[in-house]
Structures are given as C-alpha cells and as structure tokens.
Amino acid sequence: MSRTIFERIIDREIPASVVYEDDEFIAIRDIAPKAPVHVLVIPKKVSARVDEIQDEAEMGRLWLTATKVARSLLPDYRLVVNVGAGGGQEVFHTHVHILGGWEGKIPF
C-alpha cells in the first residue's frame, strides 16, 4: 500500500502549514478549506478510518487533542470526521476536521 499524503507531511516530505504538533499528532491547515478556519488533526499512528481505532485511550487522546487545538484557534467550532468513501473521506488516514470562523450562523 502506498503512503498517504498525511504520512508524507508527517515525515516532512511535503510542506504543510503546521499549527500544532506533539509526539502523537500533527495539526495542519487544510489546503482546500471549507470554512474560514479549517484545520486537520492527524494521528501519527496510521489507521485508515477512525472506526479502526480500538484503543479507548488512543481515541480519547485524538478527541482531546482535537478540542485543545480547536480551542486555541476559535471560541466556537465544529469537529467533523468523515468515515469511508461513502461518508466523504478522501484521504484514508484517520483525521479530524476543525471548522469554524463563520460570522453568525453556520452556512450549512
């Protein structure tokens, strides 16, 4: 199986606008944003889909990191996970979308 674009970003083979990083996660600005602020929180440990993560502590760290990054960027935000092609997932490496920055009501 070929490496995903996220693995190549984690390995610094492809540049990205990094907003957060620790030993387990990297958070980058989306290159095709769907909101004024659109950041992806990506685990460095590879799983194709979030529903493949079976360890509760690992799942908890993913959500805690996503909310920590979101709160550092925005007062209000939306967290989104697309699961599988039918669920809108385009890169098959687990990631959480942080969306926000709209004035007033969310446009969708």
Secondary structure, 3 states (H helix, E strand, C coil): CCCCHHHHHHCCCCCCCEEEECCCEEEEECCCCCCCEEEEEEECCCCCCHHHCCCHHHHHHHHHHHHHHHHHHCCCCEEECCCCHHHCCCCCCCCEEEEECCCCCCCC
